[in-house]
C-alpha cells in the first residue's frame, strides 16, 4: 500500500471551506483526492451515497479516508496513517476516527492519554463524521445496507456506531486529534452553531507532524 485515497463530502454552505480542505489534504501527503457533492439529500443519505461512491471508485481492498469539507490536518498525516494506523484496521475494526472534539475529549479522555482507544462501548457517538479511516471490507458492507436506524433525528455517527455494535465490530479513536474542524456553519442543517465545542483542543497544528502514538489501548 503506497497511496491512501481520500474522499471529501461537500454541500452548499455560506462559508467556503472546501478549497482549504483540499489544500490541507495535499499538504499532508494525499494525492488521490475525490470530491463528492451531496445534492441536499440529507444527513445520512448523503453520507451513504459517499460511501457507495468510494467503493465504486477505489474498491474494497485498501483503507479509505472519508472526510467532510471543513477540516485541516497535521503535516505528514498520510504517511503516518500508512505506516502506523492501517495495520490496526484488523478484521473486527470498522474504522479509526482521526478527529476528537474538545467536548468529547473532556468527557471520554480527561487524562488526555495519547494513543488509539477502543470506543466501541462508549455511550457517545464517534465525534462526528469529520475524518474516518475506513476498513474497506466493512465499508463495502455498510454502504449498501438498509439495516440502520430509521430515526431521522439520529446523526450519521450515531447510526454507524449502532450498526458497528450490532454487527460486533469495533471502532478506534486516535488521540491527539490529527484533524481540526474549521467550519462555523452546519451545511447539512443550514444553520450556524457554536464552534467552540467542536474544536479539537489536542490538535497540534497544521505545521506540526504527529508523534507516534498508534498503539491501541
C-alpha positions in Angstrom: 0.0 0.0 0.0 1.6 3.2 -1.1 -1.1 5.8 -1.6 -4.3 6.0 0.5 -7.3 7.6 -1.2 -9.3 10.4 0.4 -12.9 11.4 -0.5 -14.4 14.7 0.7 -18.2 15.1 1.2 -19.2 18.6 0.4 -22.5 20.6 0.2 -23.6 24.1 -0.3 -22.6 26.3 2.6 -22.4 30.0 3.3 -18.7 29.9 4.1 -16.2 28.5 1.6 -14.1 25.8 3.2 -13.6 23.1 0.5 -10.6 24.6 -1.1 -8.7 24.9 2.2 -9.5 21.3 3.0 -8.2 20.1 -0.4 -5.0 22.2 0.1 -4.6 20.7 3.6 -5.0 17.1 2.3 -2.4 17.7 -0.4 0.0 19.4 2.0 -0.3 16.4 4.4 0.6 13.9 1.7 -2.6 12.8 0.0 -2.5 12.7 -3.8 -5.6 10.7 -4.6 -8.4 13.1 -3.7 -12.0 12.9 -4.9 -14.8 15.4 -4.1 -18.4 14.2 -3.8 -21.2 16.8 -3.8 -24.3 16.0 -1.8 -27.3 17.4 -3.6 -29.3 18.1 -0.5 -30.3 14.5 0.1 -30.0 14.9 3.9 -27.5 13.8 6.6 -27.5 10.1 6.3 -28.4 9.6 2.7 -25.6 11.9 1.6 -23.0 10.1 3.6 -24.2 6.6 2.5 -24.0 7.9 -1.1 -20.4 9.0 -0.4 -19.6 5.5 0.9 -21.0 3.9 -2.2 -19.1 6.2 -4.5 -15.9 5.5 -2.6 -16.3 1.7 -3.1 -17.2 2.3 -6.7 -14.0 4.3 -7.4 -11.5 2.6 -5.1 -12.8 -0.8 -4.5 -12.8 -2.8 -1.2 -9.1 -3.8 -0.9 -7.5 -0.6 0.6 -8.2 1.7 3.5 -10.1 4.9 2.5 -10.2 8.2 4.3 -13.7 9.7 4.2 -13.9 13.3 5.4 -16.0 16.4 5.4 -15.2 19.7 3.6 -14.3 21.8 6.7 -11.2 20.3 8.1 -7.5 20.8 8.1 -4.8 18.2 9.0 -1.4 17.9 10.5 1.7 17.7 8.3 2.5 14.2 7.1 -0.8 12.6 8.1 -0.9 10.4 5.0 2.4 8.7 5.8 1.5 8.4 9.5 -1.7 6.7 8.6 0.0 4.4 6.1 2.9 3.5 8.5 1.2 3.4 11.9 -2.6 3.1 11.6 -3.6 1.0 8.6 -2.3 -2.2 10.2 -4.7 -1.5 13.1 -7.7 -2.0 10.7 -8.0 -5.6 11.7 -10.9 -7.8 10.6 -13.0 -6.7 13.6 -12.2 -2.9 13.4 -14.6 -1.0 11.2 -12.8 2.4 11.3 -10.4 4.8 13.1 -11.6 8.3 13.7 -8.8 10.9 13.4 -10.8 13.8 15.0 -11.6 14.4 18.6 -13.6 17.4 19.7 -12.9 19.3 22.9 -16.2 18.2 24.3 -15.7 14.5 23.6 -12.1 14.6 24.8 -13.1 16.1 28.2 -15.9 13.5 28.6 -14.1 10.4 27.4 -10.4 11.1 28.0 -10.0 13.5 30.9 -6.5 12.1 31.4 -5.6 13.0 27.8 -3.6 9.8 27.3 -2.3 9.6 23.7 -2.8 6.5 21.6 -5.5 4.5 19.9 -8.5 3.9 22.1 -11.3 1.4 21.7 -14.6 3.5 21.7 -16.9 0.6 20.9 -18.7 0.7 24.3 -18.9 4.4 24.8 -22.4 5.9 25.1 -21.5 8.8 22.8 -21.2 8.8 19.1 -18.0 8.9 17.1 -17.1 12.6 17.3 -18.9 13.4 14.1 -18.1 12.1 10.6 -15.3 14.7 10.0 -12.5 12.2 9.3 -12.8 8.4 9.4 -10.3 6.0 8.1 -12.4 3.0 7.0 -11.7 -0.7 6.8 -12.7 -1.2 3.2 -14.3 -4.6 3.7 -16.6 -3.1 6.4 -17.2 0.0 4.3 -18.4 -2.1 1.4 -21.0 -3.8 3.7 -22.4 -0.7 5.4 -22.5 1.3 2.2 -25.2 -0.9 0.8 -27.1 -2.0 3.9 -30.7 -1.0 4.8 -30.0 -2.3 8.3 -29.6 1.1 10.0 -31.5 3.2 12.5 -34.7 4.7 11.0 -34.9 7.7 13.3 -34.3 10.7 11.1 -33.1 12.7 14.1 -30.0 10.5 14.5 -26.8 11.8 13.0 -24.5 9.8 10.8 -22.1 9.0 13.6 -24.8 7.5 15.9 -26.3 5.4 13.0 -22.9 4.0 12.1 -22.0 3.5 15.8 -25.2 1.4 16.4 -24.6 -0.6 13.2 -21.0 -1.3 14.2 -22.1 -2.5 17.7 -24.9 -4.6 16.3 -22.5 -6.4 14.0 -19.8 -6.8 16.6 -17.2 -4.6 15.1 -15.0 -2.1 16.9 -14.1 1.5 16.2 -10.9 3.2 17.4 -10.2 6.8 18.4 -6.9 8.5 17.8 -5.7 10.9 20.4 -4.4 13.6 19.9 -6.7 14.7 17.1 -4.9 14.7 13.8 -7.7 16.9 12.3 -9.1 20.3 13.2 -12.7 21.4 12.4 -12.7 24.8 10.7 -16.4 25.3 9.8 -18.7 27.8 11.6 -21.9 26.8 9.9 -23.6 23.5 9.5 -24.3 23.0 5.8 -26.4 19.9 6.4 -28.9 21.6 8.7 -28.4 25.0 7.1 -27.7 26.7 10.4 -25.0 28.3 12.5 -23.9 26.7 15.7 -21.3 27.2 18.4 -17.9 26.2 17.1 -16.0 26.0 20.4 -17.4 22.6 21.4 -16.4 21.1 18.1 -12.8 22.4 18.2 -10.1 19.8 18.7 -8.1 21.1 21.7 -5.4 18.4 21.2 -4.8 19.2 17.5 -1.0 20.1 17.3 -1.4 22.5 14.3 -1.2 22.4 10.6 2.6 22.8 10.6 3.2 20.1 13.2 4.0 16.4 12.5 2.1 13.8 14.5 4.1 11.9 17.1 3.9 8.1 17.0 1.0 7.2 19.4 -0.6 4.4 17.5 -0.5 1.6 20.0 -4.1 0.5 20.5 -5.5 0.6 24.1 
